[in-house]
Amino acid sequence: MATATTNSTNQASANSPVTTKASEALHKTVDTLAEKAASTEEKLRTSASHSAESIAAQQQAIQEKWQGSKVRNYATENPLATAGIAFAAGVLLSSLLRRS
């Protein structure tokens, strides 16, 4: 019985010109929003891809600079002195921060 009532209600609204116009307008709006969302998603994906490539290139350049760095060479050749310098810098920094 409920199905018969639902079908008659759907048929009545399907024959209504106002309902038909509203339905068509809503469908057009949803289609427009879907197109804009797809376009925006594509732009975001492209931008993210370019950003990832740029970051990878910058990371590679930094890695190459670090490999040829004098600081890295000194730290590799003198690990005990490097640890002592790091410890002294930490003590100095912590004492300065405590006074503030």
GILIN-V480133 format. One line per field, one symbol per residue. ss: DSSP state (H for helix, E for strand, C for the rest). phi: phi as a letter, one per 40 degrees, with the letter a starting at -180 (. if undefined). psi: psi as a letter, one per 20 degrees, with the letter a starting at -180 (. if undefined). A space follows every 50 residues. Layout:
ss=???
phi=???
psi=???
//
This chain:
ss=CHHHHHHHHHHHHHCCHHHHHHHHHHHHHHHHHHHHHHHHHHHHHHHHHH HHHHHHHHHHHHHHHHHCCHHHHHHHHCHHHHHHHHHHHHHHHHHHHHHC
phi=.ccccccccccccccccccccccccccccccccccccccccccccccccc cccccccccccccccccccccccccccbcccccccccccccccccccccc
psi=ghhhggghghhghhiphggggggggggggggghgghggggggggggghgh gggghgghggggggghhjqhgggghhhmhghghggggghgggghhhhhh.
//
